Amino acid sequence: MTRNTDSVDGNDEDLTGQSRFAWNLMISWTSQLVLIFSGFIMPRLVDEKVGQTALGIWDFGWSFVSYLTLVGLGMGACFNRYIAMHRAADEITALNKVANSVVFVQLIIASVVAMTTIIFYFSLPFFFSDSLQEQTQTAQWVILFLGFSLCMQMLAGSARGLLTGYHRWDIHNALHAGASVFSLTLMVFALYLTDLGVAGMAIGYFISTITFETLRFVFVKKICKDFIFNLRLANIATCKEMLKFGIKSMLSNVPPIILLQTISLILVSSIGPAALAVFARPMALTKHIKTFMAKFTLMLTPTTGAMQGSNDPKAIQLLFINMTKLSFAFCLPTLGFLFIYGDQILTLWMGENYASKELMMILSAGTLLSMGQDSSIRILMGMNRHGRISIVALFSLMAVFVIGLLFTGISNLDLTTAALLFVVPMSVVYGLLVPVYTCRELGISYLSYLFQSLLLPVIYLLPFFSLLYYSRYCFELNNHTHALFAFIFAVIMTLGIYFVYLVPSRLQRRCLSACKLIKP
């Protein structure tokens, strides 16, 4: 028996999550603003308080810990596809088998992450003492507590999957934002009121992680009424199925992580941690935009799973095209702004030592195609058709990177070359290969997809880019008033165009009625 709605407190609930999409997205993006606030403050404070090298150590610690995500085998929140699908099909027994099997596997994975972190801690001096020198012990403590924080996140992965499988992205992201605010408070305290430096920041992050990951289970008990915690419901067959799906999801998500962290480690080894600090700042700006997109596209996986559970392939096709069009409508102006004004943002944020105009332009333009089409892999994950393309994407990404590295050479590596080694493989694989495969799987013409999802947003934004270039021209002439007015006019005009061409007619009428511009 398949159900599309469920009675909750006397109200019909859309089990595909589409009715909660706008609300979840609003909360997700609001929480991301909190994270951006934290991300802007801490690097500047670290640079001013303990120096550029210490900031590079902090980035170096995150590079190491990012590799630990591979130990997770893609488990955790990715299984929300199964939760949403089983709820939509009214298969509560299957839901509990999946959830408890994931809890069991996560307990094992978290233990492995903890042991791996300890191994990293003791082995670090043997491999990086020459490049880290007197900062080696600090780097050890940073890796230790960031690694233990990841361990706690692995333990709470099942809670993330349950909440998002129930389409409660609002709670998921609110907790994420709360953890960011709390960790920011603790890190500032450690930086200014102790002598622990970035090691104290890592301890503060660990305390915040424990607190808010524990709260996730509290909300699971309150929200996920169908879920019953009982590890006896876990079984080997379901564990294998979840591991298989998780590994495929990991192969979909981790290649960019491997690529970026490999480039970061090469930079530390060849140029030093201070160079990594410079490289990481413009990368952080583009990463903030990517995270905004991830908040948007991650919701597509359980929604697609629920649609598949309801046997609605046409809805999945429409979802893919519309969500990609909206993704580009968001990415194009934000990345375009960084392309034109990014060096000024870096100067304002971190100072002139971090402001590389060429580096910012390469990263903002080079990440457009992959970032704007993140919906491709999310839709495939929701349909459980992401395994083959994930393997192809992994090997293709690394092949393009290795070819580029052989062409440039490690000895000639500089920051702009490092940026190209990141954006070119990403554009080839996630900007072209994966979307073409997704169109084929969904039975959609690729040219039709490009026209609707990419070409139309580009046409809509031509006035925006023209005015933005004029604004920068005025800025270079020190005519800041004209530059500001040109930018404001560009934003207002773009919002008007988006309202006419992208906002659904029903929502248009509702907005105009609320503003008393038309009759209700």
N, C-alpha and C positions, 0 to 999 in steps of 0.2 A: 504493500500500500504506500502510495506517495502522497505527501501532503505539502502544500505550498504555504499554508498559514498554520499558526498554532495559537491556541487561546492562552493568553497570559494575563491573569488578573482581569479576565473578561474582555480583553482586547485581542484582536487578530494581529499576529506578528508575521511580518514578511521574513521567511526563513532564508531567502537568498541574500538578505542584507541590503538590497537596493534602496529600500525606504529609509534606511539609516545612513546611506552613503554620504549625503551632504553634511549631516550632523557629525558623523565620524571624521570626515575630512576637515571640517572646521576645527574640531578639537585637536586633531592631529597636527594641523598647521599652527594652531595657537601654541601647542606644546613645543613645536619645533622652534618657534620664536624664542622661547625660554632657553632652549639648548644653544641657539645662535648667540644669545646674550652671554651665556656662560663661555661659549667658545671664543668670543671676541675679547672678553675680559681677561681670562687666565693667561693666554700667551703673552699679552702685553705686561701683565703683572710679573710673570716669571722673568721676562726679559729685563725689566727694570730692577727687579729685586735680586736675582741671582745670576743674570747674564744669558747671553745667546747660547753658550755652550751647554748650560744646564737645561735650557729649553730644547736643545737638540737631544739631550739625554732623555727627556720626557717623551719626545717623538720616537726616539730609538726604542724605548720601553714598549710603547704601543705597537711598534713594528714587530717586535718579537711576539708579543701577546696575540697579535692578529693571526700569526701562524697557528696558535693554539686552537683557533676556531675550527681548524681541520680535524682536530680530535673529536669534535662534536658530531661528525659524520652527518651534518645537516639535520639532526634531530631537533626536537623542540617545537618552536612555533610553526614550522612548516607543515606539521600534520593537521593544522586547522582546516585544510581542505577536506580531510576525512570527517572531522567533527561536523562541519557544515553540511556535507553530503549525507551523512547518516541522519542528521536531524531533519533535513528536508525530506528524506525517505521514511521517516518515523522508525528508524532502526536503532532503538535506544540500547539494546543489548550489544550490538556491534560497536556503538559509540563508546561504551564503557570498556569493552575489550581493547579498543584502540588506545583510549586514554591511559588505562592502567598499564598496558604494555609499554607505552612511551615513558611513563613514570619509572618503570623498572629499568629500562635501558638507560634513562638519564642518570639514574643513581650510579650505574657502572661508569658511564662516560665522565661524570663529574669527578669520580675517584681517579680516573686516568689523567684528567686535566690537572688535578692537584699534584699527582706524582710527576707529571711532565714539567710543571712549573718549578718544582723543587730541583729537578735535574738541570733545567735552564739556569737556575740560581747558582748552582755549584760549578757548572761548566763554563759560565760566561768568562771568567778570568783567563781561561786557557785559550780562548779564541779571539777576544777583543781587548785584551789588556794593553796592547800596543797602541790601538787607535783611541781607546777611552782613557788610558793613563790613570790619573788620580781620581777620575770620575767613575772608575770601575765599580767600587763598592756601592756608590749611590745608584748606579744602573741596576745592580743586583737587587737592591731593596725595591726599586720601582717595579721591576719585572715580577718579583715575588708577590707583592700585594695586588698588582693589576691582574696577575694570573689567578690568584685566589678569588678576586672579584668575578672573573670569567667563570670560575668553578661554581660560584653561587648562581650566576645567570644560567648556567647549564642545568643546575638543579631545578630552577624555576621555569625552565623551558616548557614543561608540560602545562603550567599555569598560563603562560602566554598563549599557547596553542588553544587551550580551552576558551579563554576570554575572546580571542579573535575568531575562533570557530563559531562562537555565539554572536559574532559581529559586534562585540563591545570594544571596538578600537578606541572609543572615547576613554574608557577606563584604562585600557592598556597604555595609551599615550599620556594620559594625565599622571599616571604613576611614573612613567618615564621622565616627564617634566619635573615632577616633585623630587625624584632622585637627583636630577641635575641641579636643582636649586640647593638641595641639602648638601650635595657633594661640593658645590661651588663655595658654600659657606664654610665647610670644613677645610677645604683646600686653602682658602684665603687665611683662615685662622692659622693653619700650619705654616704658611709662607711668611706671615708677618709677626706671629706671636711665638714661634718656635725657631730653632736652628736646624730643623730637619730638611728644609728646602723641598725639592721635588719628591724626595722619599716620603716626607710628611703628607704631601698631596696625594700620593698613592694610598697611604693609610686612610686618609679621609674619604677617598673614593671607595675603598673597601667597606668602610663602616656604612656609608650611604647605600651601597649595593645590598648589604645584608638586610638593612631596614626595609627597603622598598620591595625587594624581591619576596620577602616574607609577607608583605601586605598583599601581594598578588594572590596568594593562596586564600587569604581572608575573603577577597572579592570572588574568587572561584566558588567558594562555599555559598556565598550569597546569591550569585548570578546563575551559575550552572546547575540548575536544580536536577537535571537528568543525570548528572555525573555522580557516581558512587565510588569513593576511593576504596579499592579492595584489590591488592596485588595478586590475589588468587585468580582474578579474572584475566590476568596477563597470561599469554600463552606463546609458545615458541613460534608458531606459524604467523601470528600477528606481529610479533617482534621482528621477524624476518621481513615481513611486508613493509613495516614502518622503516626498518633500516634500509631496505632497498629504495623506498621512496625518498628517504632522507639523504642517502648518498647521491641520488640523482639530483636532488635539490641543492646539495652542497656543491656538486660539479657545476650547477648553474650559477651559484652565487660567489664561490671562492676564487675563480680564476682572476677577476679584477683585483681581489685582495692579494693574491700571490704575486701578481704582476707589480702592484704598487709597493708592497713591502720588500720585494726583491730589489727594486730600483732604489728604495730607501737604504737598504743595507749596503748596496754597492756604493752609494753616495757617501755613507759614513766611512766605509773602508778606504775609498779612493781620495775623498776630499776632506772628510771630517764631519763631526756632529753639527758644527755651526752652519755648514752648507745645507744640511738636512733641514735645519730650522728655517732657512730662507726658502727652500723648496716647498716645505710643508704649508707655509702660510697661504700662497695663492691656491695651492691644492685644497686647502681647507675651505676657501670661498666657494670653489666649484662643488666641493663635497656637501656644503650646506644646501645648495640647490638640488643636488642629487638626493639628499635625504628628504627634502620636501617632496620630490617625485616618488621616493620610496614609500613615504607615508600615504601617497595617493595610490600607487600601483600594488602595494602589498595586499590591499583589500580586495584586489581582483581575484586572487587565488581561491579563498573560500567562497566568494560569490560565484566564480566559474564552477567550482565543485558542486555548489548547490544547484546551479542551472543544469549541470550534467546529471545530478541526481533526479532532477525534474524532467530530464530528457528534452532539453530545449536548445538544440544546436544553433538555430537562427539567432536566438538571443545572444549567444556567445560571439557570433560573428559581428553583430551590431555593437556589442560591448567592446570588442577589440578595436574596431575602427574609431568609435567615438572617444574611447579613453586615450588612444594614441594621439588623436587630434587635440584633445584637451592638454595632453602632456606637452606637445610641441607649442601649444598656445601659451603655456607657462614657461617652458625652457627658453624659447626664442628671445623674449624681451629681457629676461633675467641674465642669461648668458651674454646677450648682446650688450647689456649695460656693463657687465664686467669686461667685455672686450674693449669697450670704448673708455670706460672710466675706472677700470680695475686698478691701475697703478696709483691713482689718486686715493682709492679706498685703502690700499695697502699702506700708503704714506700716512694717511690719517690714523690708521689702526696701529701700525707697528713702527712707523718711522721710515726714513728714506733708505736705510740699509736693507730693508725687506722689499722695496718697491721695484720690481723688475717688470717693465711694460711688456717686453717681448715674451717673457715667461707667462704672464697673465693672459696675453692674447692667444698663445698656443693652447693653453689649458681650456680656456673658455670656448674657443671655436672648435677645438678637437674633441670635446666631450659631448657636443650637441647631438649627434646622431645616435650614440649609444644611450645617452640619458633620456632623450625624447621617446625612445622605443623600448623602455624598460617593461612596458606592458606586455611585450611579446613573450618573454620568458615566464611572466606571472600567469598569463593565460594558459600557456602550455603546462605549467605546474598544476593549475586547477583542473586540467584535463588528464593529468598524469601521462603526458606525452613528451616529457622534457628529458628523458634519459639519453636517447641517441644523440640529439643535438647538443646536449651538455658535454658529452665526451668529445664530439667533434669540435665544439667551441674551445674546450680546454687545450687540446693539442694545437688547434689553429692559432690560438692566442699566443701560446708559448713559442710556436714556430716563427711567427711574425716577429716576436720580440727578440728571439735568438738571432734571426737574420739581421735585424736592425743593429743588435749589439755587436755582431761580427763586422758589420759594415763600418760602425763608428769606432769601436774599440773602447775597452774600459779605460785605458790610459788617457784617451781624449775626451772622456766624459765631462760635460759641464751641465749646468742646470737646464738650459734650453734643450740640449740633446736628451737629457733624462725625461723631460716633458714630452718630447716627440716619441720616445720609446714607450711611453704610456698611452698617448692618445691614438697613435696610428693602429696598433693592434686592437684597441677597443673599438675604433670606428669600423675596421674591417670585419670583426667578428660580431659585435653586438649592434653595430649600426647597419650592417648589410646581411650577413649570413643568417643570423637568428630570425630577423623579421621575414626574410624570404621563406625560410622553413615554416614559420608560423602561418603565413598566408597559404602555403601549400597544404598544411594540415587542416586548415579551416575551410579550404576550397574557395579562397578569395583571390581575385586577380591582383598581382603585386602592383601593377601600374595603377589600377583603380585605388588600391590602398594608399599608394604614395600621393596621388592627387588629393584624396579626401583628408588624409592625416597630416601631410607635410606641406604640400604646395598651397593649400588654402590658408593655413596660418601664416605662411610667408607673405602671401598677397595681403592679408589683413594687416601685417606689421610693416609694410613698406613705408607708410607715413611716419611711424614711430622711429624707425632707423634713420630716416632722412633728418628728422628733427633732432634726434640724439647726436648725430654727427655734427649738425649745425651748433648744437649746444656745446660740444667739446671744442669746436672751432672758436666760438666766442670765449670759452674758458681759457684757451691758450692765448688769446688776445687780452686777457685780464678783464674782459667785459663780463663779469660774473652775474650781473643783473640779467642781461640778455640770455646768458647760459641757463640760469635758473628758470626763467619764464619759458624758454624753449623746451626744457625738460618737463616742466609741469604741463604744458600744452600737449606734449607728446603722450604723457600718461593719460590725460583726460580724453584725448582723441581715441587712444587705443581702448580705453574702457568703454567708450561709446560704441566703437566698432564691435568689440567682443559682445556687448549687450545685444546688439542687433543680430549678429551672425552666429553666436555660439550659445547663448542662453535659450533654453526651450521656451516656446511661445507661452505656455501655461505659466511658467515662472516670470516671464516678462510682464504678463498681465497682472500677476500678483504684486510685483514690485511697483509697477506704475499705479496700481490701485492703492497701494500702501502710501505712495507719495502724493495721492489725490490728483494724479494727472489724468486718470480715466475713471469712469464710474465702475464700481464693483460689479 
